[in-house]
Amino acid sequence: MPQLKELQDEILNYFTGKEVDEKTLNEKAQKDLSIYKSLVLSGMQGLIQKIFDKSYQVISDQFQDIVTDYLHQYPSKSPIYNELCCDFPKFLASDFFNEKYTYPSYLS
């Protein structure tokens, strides 16, 4: 049986798309986490969409990919859900965003 720290590390690996140790997270656990991950990402996207409604109207066709990239580039440093969005304007002004997506710079 894995220790709690090992399990937490593997869950973080799963959420961030890294390779997962099958002994720690079996196939059923990964399926269960997949559902949870989808719900968490959906909630995060909804929050960002509501706070940055005008930007969403411009980037809605690629919004899911943009939010996923944002969460990878600027992982949350706080357990407070509302603070998740604080770096989104910085992300929209970043070189990464401007090189990958073709949207006007006024979004940030």
C-alpha positions in Angstrom: 0.0 0.0 0.0 1.5 3.4 -1.0 2.2 6.1 1.5 0.0 9.2 1.4 2.9 11.4 0.0 3.4 8.9 -2.8 -0.3 8.9 -3.6 -0.4 12.7 -3.6 2.6 12.9 -5.9 1.0 10.4 -8.4 -2.3 12.3 -8.4 -0.4 15.5 -9.2 1.5 13.6 -12.0 -1.8 12.4 -13.4 -3.4 15.9 -13.3 -0.4 17.5 -15.0 -0.2 14.8 -17.7 3.0 13.2 -16.5 3.7 9.4 -16.4 1.9 7.6 -13.6 3.2 4.6 -11.6 0.6 1.8 -12.2 1.3 0.3 -8.8 0.3 3.5 -7.0 -2.6 4.5 -9.3 -4.3 1.4 -10.8 -6.5 1.7 -13.9 -9.7 2.1 -11.9 -8.2 4.9 -9.8 -7.1 6.7 -13.0 -10.6 6.4 -14.5 -12.1 7.9 -11.3 -9.5 10.7 -11.3 -10.2 11.4 -14.9 -13.8 12.2 -14.0 -12.7 14.4 -11.1 -10.0 16.1 -13.3 -12.7 16.9 -15.9 -15.0 18.5 -13.3 -12.2 20.5 -11.7 -11.0 21.8 -15.1 -14.6 22.6 -16.1 -15.0 24.6 -12.9 -11.8 26.5 -13.5 -12.7 27.3 -17.1 -16.2 28.5 -16.0 -14.6 30.8 -13.3 -12.1 32.3 -15.8 -14.8 32.7 -18.4 -17.1 34.6 -16.0 -14.3 36.9 -14.7 -12.8 37.6 -18.2 -16.1 37.6 -20.1 -15.0 40.1 -22.8 -11.8 38.1 -23.5 -13.9 34.9 -23.6 -16.1 36.4 -26.3 -13.1 36.9 -28.5 -11.3 33.6 -27.8 -14.2 31.3 -27.2 -13.3 29.0 -30.2 -10.0 28.0 -28.5 -10.9 28.9 -24.9 -10.5 25.3 -23.5 -7.0 25.0 -25.0 -6.1 28.5 -23.9 -7.2 27.8 -20.3 -5.3 24.5 -20.2 -2.2 26.2 -21.4 -2.7 29.0 -18.9 -2.9 26.4 -16.0 0.3 24.8 -17.2 2.2 28.0 -17.6 0.8 29.6 -14.4 -0.1 26.9 -11.9 -2.0 28.1 -8.9 0.1 29.1 -5.9 -2.9 29.4 -3.6 -5.6 27.0 -2.5 -8.1 29.9 -2.8 -10.1 29.2 -5.9 -10.7 32.8 -6.8 -7.0 33.5 -6.9 -6.6 31.1 -9.8 -7.3 33.8 -12.3 -4.8 36.5 -11.1 -2.2 35.7 -13.7 -4.5 35.3 -16.7 -4.0 38.9 -18.0 -0.2 38.3 -17.7 -0.6 35.0 -19.7 -2.6 36.7 -22.4 0.3 39.2 -22.8 3.0 36.6 -22.7 5.2 35.6 -25.6 3.9 32.0 -25.2 0.4 33.1 -25.9 1.2 35.5 -28.7 3.3 32.8 -30.5 0.8 30.1 -30.1 -2.4 32.0 -30.7 -3.3 34.7 -33.1 -5.4 37.1 -31.2 -5.1 40.9 -30.7 -2.8 42.0 -27.9 -5.5 44.2 -26.4 -6.9 41.0 -24.7 -4.6 41.4 -21.8 
